[in-house]
């Protein structure tokens, strides 16, 4: 998608349980989502960021 502000983004919908599994398994994708992702609904990313359950890089 492209916004009027010339920002391009891709929306990815993933089941919370699968996402947590990927994160626990050390998925680079999941870690990057926690570090840099923007959540549209829910609060899991904020919770994970608060608990430090992602790798800083």
DSSP file (Angstrom, degrees, kcal/mol; ACC not computed):
  #  RESIDUE AA STRUCTURE BP1 BP2  ACC     N-H-->O    O-->H-N    N-H-->O    O-->H-N    TCO  KAPPA ALPHA  PHI   PSI    X-CA   Y-CA   Z-CA
    1    1 A X              0   0    0      0, 0.0     8,-2.1     0, 0.0     2,-0.4   0.000 360.0 360.0 360.0 152.5    0.0    0.0    0.0
    2    2 A X  B     -A    8   0A   0      6,-0.2     6,-0.2     4,-0.0     2,-0.2  -0.996 360.0-150.6-128.9 131.1    1.1    3.5   -0.6
    3    3 A X    >   -     0   0    0      4,-2.4     3,-1.6    -2,-0.4     4,-0.2  -0.502  32.3-105.5 -95.5 166.5   -0.2    6.5    1.5
    4    4 A X  T 3  S+     0   0    0      1,-0.3    -1,-0.1    -2,-0.2    -2,-0.0   0.747 118.6  65.1 -61.3 -23.0   -0.6   10.1    0.5
    5    5 A X  T 3  S-     0   0    0      2,-0.1    -1,-0.3     1,-0.0     3,-0.1   0.188 120.2-107.4 -86.3  17.9    2.6   10.9    2.5
    6    6 A X  S <  S+     0   0    0     -3,-1.6     2,-0.5     1,-0.2    -2,-0.1   0.831  74.7 141.6  59.1  35.5    4.6    8.7    0.1
    7    7 A X        -     0   0    0     -4,-0.2    -4,-2.4     2,-0.0     2,-0.4  -0.934  37.0-157.0-108.1 126.5    5.1    6.0    2.7
    8    8 A X  B     +A    2   0A   0     -2,-0.5     2,-0.3    -6,-0.2    -6,-0.2  -0.868  19.9 165.2-104.5 135.1    4.9    2.4    1.4
    9    9 A X        -     0   0    0     -8,-2.1     2,-0.5    -2,-0.4    -2,-0.0  -0.977  29.0-138.7-145.1 159.9    4.0   -0.4    3.8
   10   10 A X        -     0   0    0     -2,-0.3     2,-0.5     2,-0.0    -2,-0.0  -0.981  17.9-141.2-119.3 129.1    2.9   -4.0    3.7
   11   11 A X        -     0   0    0     -2,-0.5     2,-0.5     2,-0.0    -2,-0.0  -0.784  19.0-173.1 -90.4 127.9    0.2   -5.3    6.0
   12   12 A X        -     0   0    0     -2,-0.5     2,-0.5     2,-0.0    -2,-0.0  -0.987   7.6-159.9-123.3 125.0    0.9   -8.8    7.4
   13   13 A X        +     0   0    0     -2,-0.5     2,-0.4     2,-0.0    -2,-0.0  -0.910  19.4 169.3-106.6 127.0   -1.7  -10.6    9.4
   14   14 A X        -     0   0    0     -2,-0.5     2,-0.1     4,-0.0    -2,-0.0  -0.996  38.9-104.7-141.0 143.3   -0.5  -13.4   11.6
   15   15 A X     >  -     0   0    0     -2,-0.4     4,-2.6     1,-0.1     5,-0.2  -0.427  29.7-129.5 -64.3 135.5   -2.0  -15.5   14.4
   16   16 A X  H  > S+     0   0    0      1,-0.2     4,-2.6     2,-0.2     5,-0.2   0.895 106.8  51.0 -56.7 -44.6   -0.7  -14.4   17.9
   17   17 A X  H  > S+     0   0    0      1,-0.2     4,-2.0     2,-0.2    -1,-0.2   0.906 111.8  47.1 -62.2 -41.8    0.2  -18.0   18.9
   18   18 A X  H  > S+     0   0    0      2,-0.2     4,-2.6     1,-0.2    -1,-0.2   0.912 111.6  51.4 -65.2 -42.2    2.2  -18.5   15.7
   19   19 A X  H  X S+     0   0    0     -4,-2.6     4,-2.4     1,-0.2    -2,-0.2   0.927 110.4  47.9 -60.8 -45.6    3.9  -15.2   16.1
   20   20 A X  H  X S+     0   0    0     -4,-2.6     4,-2.5     2,-0.2    -1,-0.2   0.874 110.8  52.4 -63.5 -37.1    5.0  -16.0   19.7
   21   21 A X  H  X S+     0   0    0     -4,-2.0     4,-1.9    -5,-0.2    -2,-0.2   0.934 109.7  48.4 -63.1 -46.2    6.2  -19.4   18.5
   22   22 A X  H  <>S+     0   0    0     -4,-2.6     5,-2.7     1,-0.2     4,-0.3   0.903 111.8  50.1 -60.2 -41.6    8.3  -17.8   15.8
   23   23 A X  H ><5S+     0   0    0     -4,-2.4     3,-1.4     1,-0.2    -1,-0.2   0.920 110.1  49.2 -64.3 -44.2    9.7  -15.3   18.3
   24   24 A X  H 3<5S+     0   0    0     -4,-2.5    -1,-0.2     1,-0.3    -2,-0.2   0.827 107.8  55.6 -64.3 -31.7   10.6  -18.1   20.8
   25   25 A X  T 3<5S-     0   0    0     -4,-1.9    -1,-0.3    -5,-0.2    -2,-0.2   0.468 122.1-106.9 -80.9  -1.2   12.4  -20.0   18.0
   26   26 A X  T < 5 -     0   0    0     -3,-1.4    -3,-0.2    -4,-0.3     2,-0.1   0.735  50.5-179.6  86.1  23.0   14.5  -17.0   17.3
   27   27 A X     >< -     0   0    0     -5,-2.7     4,-2.2     1,-0.2    -1,-0.2  -0.378  24.2-149.9 -60.8 125.9   12.9  -15.9   14.0
   28   28 A X  H  > S+     0   0    0      1,-0.2     4,-2.5     2,-0.2     5,-0.2   0.902  98.1  55.2 -61.9 -41.3   14.7  -12.8   12.6
   29   29 A X  H  > S+     0   0    0      1,-0.2     4,-2.2     2,-0.2    -1,-0.2   0.942 108.9  45.8 -56.2 -51.2   11.4  -11.8   11.0
   30   30 A X  H  > S+     0   0    0      1,-0.2     4,-2.1     2,-0.2    -1,-0.2   0.894 111.9  51.7 -63.3 -40.5    9.5  -11.9   14.4
   31   31 A X  H  X S+     0   0    0     -4,-2.2     4,-2.3     1,-0.2    -1,-0.2   0.905 110.2  48.9 -62.4 -41.7   12.3  -10.0   16.2
   32   32 A X  H  X>S+     0   0    0     -4,-2.5     4,-3.2     2,-0.2     5,-0.6   0.874 108.3  54.0 -66.5 -37.2   12.3   -7.3   13.5
   33   33 A X  H  X5S+     0   0    0     -4,-2.2     4,-2.2    -5,-0.2    -1,-0.2   0.926 110.6  46.5 -62.6 -43.6    8.5   -6.9   13.8
   34   34 A X  H  <5S+     0   0    0     -4,-2.1    -2,-0.2     1,-0.2    -1,-0.2   0.917 118.2  42.7 -63.9 -42.6    8.8   -6.5   17.6
   35   35 A X  H  <5S+     0   0    0     -4,-2.3    -2,-0.2    -5,-0.2    -1,-0.2   0.917 136.9   7.7 -69.7 -44.0   11.7   -3.9   17.2
   36   36 A X  H  <5S+     0   0    0     -4,-3.2    -3,-0.2    -5,-0.2    -2,-0.2   0.527  96.8 113.6-121.0  -9.5   10.3   -1.9   14.3
   37   37 A X     << -     0   0    0     -4,-2.2     2,-0.5    -5,-0.6    -4,-0.0  -0.231  52.6-141.1 -72.9 156.5    6.7   -3.0   13.5
   38   38 A X        -     0   0    0      7,-0.0     2,-0.4     0, 0.0    -1,-0.1  -0.976  15.8-143.1-116.0 126.4    3.6   -1.0   14.0
   39   39 A X        -     0   0    0     -2,-0.5     3,-0.1     1,-0.1     0, 0.0  -0.740  13.5-170.1 -94.2 134.6    0.6   -2.7   15.3
   40   40 A X  S    S+     0   0    0     -2,-0.4     2,-0.3     1,-0.3    -1,-0.1   0.830  75.2  17.0 -89.1 -37.1   -2.9   -1.8   14.0
   41   41 A X  S    S+     0   0    0      0, 0.0    -1,-0.3     0, 0.0     2,-0.1  -0.983 108.3  14.4-138.3 146.9   -4.9   -3.8   16.6
   42   42 A X  S    S-     0   0    0     -2,-0.3    -3,-0.1     1,-0.1     0, 0.0  -0.364  72.2-102.9  88.6-169.0   -4.2   -5.3   20.0
   43   43 A X  S  > S+     0   0    0     -2,-0.1     4,-2.2     2,-0.1     3,-0.2   0.275  74.5 115.8-142.6  12.8   -1.2   -4.8   22.2
   44   44 A X  H  > S+     0   0    0      1,-0.2     4,-2.8     2,-0.2     5,-0.2   0.864  78.8  53.2 -59.3 -39.4    1.2   -7.7   21.9
   45   45 A X  H  > S+     0   0    0      1,-0.2     4,-2.6     2,-0.2    -1,-0.2   0.924 110.2  47.4 -64.2 -42.5    4.0   -5.7   20.5
   46   46 A X  H  > S+     0   0    0      2,-0.2     4,-2.1     1,-0.2    -1,-0.2   0.895 112.6  50.3 -64.0 -39.0    3.9   -3.2   23.3
   47   47 A X  H  X S+     0   0    0     -4,-2.2     4,-1.7     2,-0.2    -2,-0.2   0.935 112.2  46.2 -64.0 -45.8    3.8   -6.1   25.8
   48   48 A X  H  X>S+     0   0    0     -4,-2.8     5,-2.0     1,-0.2     4,-0.8   0.895 112.2  50.7 -65.2 -39.8    6.8   -7.8   24.2
   49   49 A X  H ><5S+     0   0    0     -4,-2.6     3,-0.5    -5,-0.2    -1,-0.2   0.894 109.7  51.6 -64.2 -38.8    8.7   -4.6   24.1
   50   50 A X  H 3<5S+     0   0    0     -4,-2.1    -1,-0.2     1,-0.2    -2,-0.2   0.824 112.1  45.2 -67.3 -32.6    8.0   -3.9   27.8
   51   51 A X  H 3<5S-     0   0    0     -4,-1.7    -1,-0.2    -5,-0.1    -2,-0.2   0.517 107.6-124.3 -89.2  -5.7    9.2   -7.4   28.8
   52   52 A X  T <<5 +     0   0    0     -4,-0.8    -3,-0.2    -3,-0.5    -4,-0.1   0.854  57.9 150.4  68.1  32.9   12.3   -7.2   26.6
   53   53 A X      < +     0   0    0     -5,-2.0     2,-0.3    -6,-0.1    -4,-0.1   0.136  49.8  73.4 -87.7  22.2   11.5  -10.4   24.8
   54   54 A X  S    S-     0   0    0     -6,-0.2     2,-0.5    -5,-0.1   -23,-0.1  -0.902  85.7-107.2-129.6 161.7   13.2   -9.3   21.6
   55   55 A X        -     0   0    0     -2,-0.3     2,-0.3     2,-0.0   -20,-0.1  -0.746  26.3-137.1 -90.9 130.4   16.8   -9.0   20.7
   56   56 A X              0   0    0     -2,-0.5   -25,-0.0     1,-0.1    -1,-0.0  -0.669 360.0 360.0 -81.6 140.4   18.3   -5.5   20.3
   57   57 A X              0   0    0     -2,-0.3    -1,-0.1   -22,-0.0    -2,-0.0   0.418 360.0 360.0-142.7 360.0   20.5   -5.2   17.3
